[in-house]
Amino acid sequence: MVNIMEAHTVPKLLKSCATARSLSLGQSIHNRVIVSGLSSDPYISSSLLHFYSKCDQTQLARKVFDAMPTKNVVAWTSIIAAYSRSNDPGTAFSMYDHMRARGVLPNSVTLLSLLLPSPPRFFNVQCVHACAVRTGFAGSLVVVNSMLNAYAKSGNVDVSRALFDEMRCFRDVVSWNCVVSGYAWCGNLKESMSLVKQMMGLGGESVRPDAQTFTSLLSGVSDHGELKLGKSVHAQILVSGLRPDRHVETALLGMYLNCGSTDDALLVFNGMLDADAVSWTAMISGLVQNFRANDALIVFRKLLASGALVNWIETWMLPNPTADVLGILLEACKMHGYERLHREIARQVTELKLKTAENYVQLAQSYAALNLWEGVGETWAMMRTLGLKKTPGWSFIELHGTITPFFVNDSSHPSYEEIVSVLKLLEWEYR
């Protein structure tokens, strides 16, 4: 048997495992709980249920739930959340009905758990709305805000707006953000912008917009390439009095780059006080994608000068790195001798399975510069496997309007023998 101090420690350990999604460690703790005879402890059982739910292990969560001798609202909410997270709203609502049939009253978290599937289904959101009315949570701000968001994400932003208009007496900035993001998400950017102006007191109300307000709006502007509206949003940010916020600045950066306005993106980037890895990556890759490779190199040199290169690459989260961006990184690693980082970048290059030889030639050359000869051999072997060949060096001459190309080690020209004889004669004359 474990002592009482260890029994109190178990829920804290399971909570940490749930946060870190560490399934193996959490299961080891579960085994210890079974051996120690603590499986019937309601506090520990609820912690195990929460842990398996967070780790998307619905079947294991259900086993723990079924074994619990008594089930309070926390346990019922955890199992409902487990089914919702696994996008099984049918079973989640079935468990809710079983809970009500056993006389257990839901709390606000129970209703929020029913809204977890993504994207939410309109009918299910309506069901949650009805449950909130019947159980007295229709006046709960956190519940209603979640329904605003769910209605919008289910594709019914008009229903979300109607509910929002009914909340006039108790809505907060989160309520406003839900409808702003809802309209932006469905492409109605003008209405989204109109709501922001209302928030700032231009429509009779005054609710200070926050960083989430503007990042939601900028995301919609970016997705639809509305540069003119994006500049208007930028102006609203400047007059709103919002303190410098890295998330908003990065959203502005992304919007300008997606709209092709790289000069405006550079102005935003150069004005950032503490650009993070996401900002540096967005700026460099955005410039490359907008065919401004020289400017991308200039920004990358600034990154080198800032001394943040290692931290940047180690925290680099670019989901779809381009060959051009990876090429810039390879050159930087070659110049500065970053062997460990070079290996990581090289791995990403090979995972792209590129179809042009030039990228592999650059990779082989960077390996050679770092004296990583094994990598050189592997790169050439990969080129052979893919059937890629380095384009040979070539030149040309123009004579009487006709251009004739010449390639290295190519003897196919019909006058090859005569050309070689003349070249040898010229070489002898210049000695």
Order of alpha helices (4+ residues) and beta strands (2+ residues): alpha-alpha-alpha-alpha-alpha-alpha-alpha-alpha-alpha-alpha-alpha-alpha-alpha-alpha-alpha-alpha-alpha-alpha-alpha-alpha-alpha-alpha-alpha-beta-beta-alpha
